[in-house]
Amino acid sequence: MNALPATETTHPRADSMIREIWTFIRRHWLHALLVPPGALLVTLVHESAHAAAVLLQGGTLHEFVWLPTGELWGYVNYDPPALRPFSEFLVAIAPYLLWLFLAAMTSALSLRRRPYSFAVASTLYFWLFVTPLADVANAAFPYLVGGSNDFLHAFGPPSLAVCVAFIILSVLALVIGYPVQRRLYRSQALRLRSYLVLSLAVVFFIVGFTVRIV
């Protein structure tokens, strides 16, 4: 009895990976619908972190804008206190410290032995892990190609050491993201190859979108 050709009994690896990625994306349709209002919420939290860093150091907040205006998503205007130490560096990086804290918190929550429901797991991963890191990337990539934003105010013009540090941190985020999504989604998680393809596609999209508008 002759064996059937491989094309009739098995699916090509690429097709299997594409289906896996598409199924994973499709399961997040509700989160995708919430991206526009979610982007405004992210901006509100981002600018609130700047404002909190100003107020906690005794500065005076004059303007707080969280709705997009022109090329800016939002901004704060402030005066530092006259007679006490004040760190503009802390004000500049405050949102990114918050985002890294949320990503670390999500990583810790993924260690729970009992599985989360898909609704909880997807909310944690999409909004408290991927979205915070995406906002960091949204500032980092334009900064590395000469854009003026929070990172320029915090670190000055990008040096070789800063560029290497950002590359290392980007790779680290991708590496950590895989076990986080595996533990959160369990049987519905992406396999390594699919995870890498989807993650790199998201990174390239962020790079293309943010660098184009510098």
C-alpha positions, 0 to 999 in steps of 0.5 A: 500500500502506497503512503499518501504524499506529505502534502495530503497528510500534513500541513506546512509549518508556515501555514500552521504558524499563521493559523496559530497567530491568527487564532491568537489575534482573533481571540483578542478582538475585544481588546482591539476594539478598546485600543482607541479609548485605551490609548487615551487612558494610557496617555492620561496615566502617562501624563499623570506620572509626569505630574505626580513626579513634579508635585511630589518634589514640590514643583508647581504644575501649570498645565496638564494636557492628555488629549492629543494636540498636533504632534503631541499626545500630551504634556505637562508644564511646570515650575520646579521649587525654588529652594529645594532639590528637584530632579527633572530626570525623574520627571522625564522617566516617571511614566516609564518607571511606572510601565516597567513596574506594571510589566514586572507586576504582570510577570509576578502574577503569571506565576500563580499556579491556578490558571486565569480565565482567558478574559483575565489572562488576556487583560493582564497580558495586553493592557498591563504587559504589552501596552506599557512596554509598547509605550516605552518603545514608542518613546525609545525608537524615535529617541534613538534616531534623533527625536525629541521626547522624554528620553532626550530630556532624561539622557541627552543625545543618544550615545553608543552606550545608551543605544546598546542598553536599549537594545539589550532591554528590548531583547530582554523584554522579548525573552521575558514576554514568552514565559509570561504569556505561556504561564498566563494563557496556558493551553492557549499560549503561542508556541515559541516560533509563533510568539517570536514572529508576532512579537517582531511584527509588533516591534517593526510596526512600532518602529515604522509608525513612530520613526516615520513621524519623528 
